[in-house]
């Protein structure tokens, strides 16, 4: 398989010093209408220059700049003439490298902090109040700015909390403008990009669609293409985008493994096909999957079985399509659409030396040895950008706005053996929870709300003046930016009460609903 290259638009580069917020910085840059990419701090000045960047942002990080082994950046980067913004550790590294001083004074700042702005007419802080609340996370301070730099802000504990060298277009802030807790953080990023670097706000979904259509057509030519369509956002948008580019050269394959949520198959076969016009082949494999899952309770074994059977079902369709193409004497089937997103690229190393957080995954668990070249039209995008593109392509909101859903489906939301009867119980409970959350307006507030059936647990209850011995259902509403970390969503009591009342009244096998109030970490979002 070959790897599709990133977009050719000149990027603003986020240099990652090991920050937990590097991806968030890149997203904030995109929100300002500027295309961004992440590179590691180990990249040389020559490697950074080769990307032809329009701006650089140096991220924060957990280290102290004067410690042995602390992350460093090639100092020649500051001579490239590229407008640069340092944040937290990046701010301190810039100060130290350019002749300023960084010290551990014993005065630490964590969380909400009052910043005093010395110059509200400066490029970086223009249009902002002289007193503002910012989010700090540091134990070291810039005690003296480098020569040629003006101090723009202070705090009670930090003499140099922001600085600028307008002549060299070098800027820095000690706080984290990328987090929502900093009152005017996005304005700082936008001031740097638009005023400091002089960049237009021209990165948007319309440009992405036009660019990708051109590139897909150039890559594919007249060959045939297949796509594994799960019904999730990533595969739905990537499939629709490729279809817009090449039309009937694309065939989408939807494997119904019997582990879907209520109404999902109909949603894909009817609403999605009607909105996109894509040719769809549905594989009804529920009986096969359930037969192989019979008696299995270990979650990792479940995942392996589901992944293996998905591959077998998809490979059979692949063989059928290849034979169909041969029989018709038409173009061969050469390409596979994959809904890879930019966080997947970054977390798997990204081909640029970034930390390998998890292996790069294929759609639906497809094997690496499938004899196809990949088409990855979303490879440069974050999830929120993918949703925007999906809406512009006319994909129904029920699909493009849906919560993330695991590839193994409800199979890993049943604690215990997966059976047809237990799946029906969980489907009904899940459908009720989703319906009530939608009615209450929480579709855009929560990231995800797994509904879990504790199939191997029973509890005593009273229903209809009689004793019951039913299953508990767990609600797991979480809020997150990227699923790397998450916190449980504080839903109103009346919403929780409606969900609980409806589930216990309408799903006969359930007599108890409980709420999971654990953050990630220490818990994961899914239970299995």
Secondary structure, 3 states (H helix, E strand, C coil): CCCCCCCCCCCEEEEECCCCCHHHHHHHHHHCCCCEEEEECCCCHHHHHHCCCCEEEECCCCCCCCCCCCCCCCHHHHHCCCCEEEECHHHHHHHHHCCCEEECCCCCEEEEEEEEECCCCCCCCCCCCCEEEEEEEECCEEEECCCCCEEEEECCCCCECEEEECCCCEEEECCCCCCCCCCCHHHHHHHHHHHHCCCCCCCCHHHHHHHHHHHHHHHHCCCEEEEECCCCHHHHHHHHHHHHHHHHHEEEEEEECCCCCCCHHHHHHHHHHHHHCCEEEEEECHHHHHHHHCCCCCHHHHHHHHHHHHHHHHHHHHHHHHHHHHHHCCCCEEEEECCCCHHHHHHECCCCCCCECCCCCCHHHCCCCCCCEEECCCCCCCHHHHHHHHHHCCCCHHHHCCCCCCCCHHHHCECCCCCHHHHHHHHHHHHHHHHHHHHCCCCCCCCEEEEEECCCCCEEEEECCEEEEEEEEEEEEEECCCCCCEEECCCCHHHHHHHHHHHHHHCCCEEEEEECCCCECCCCCCCC
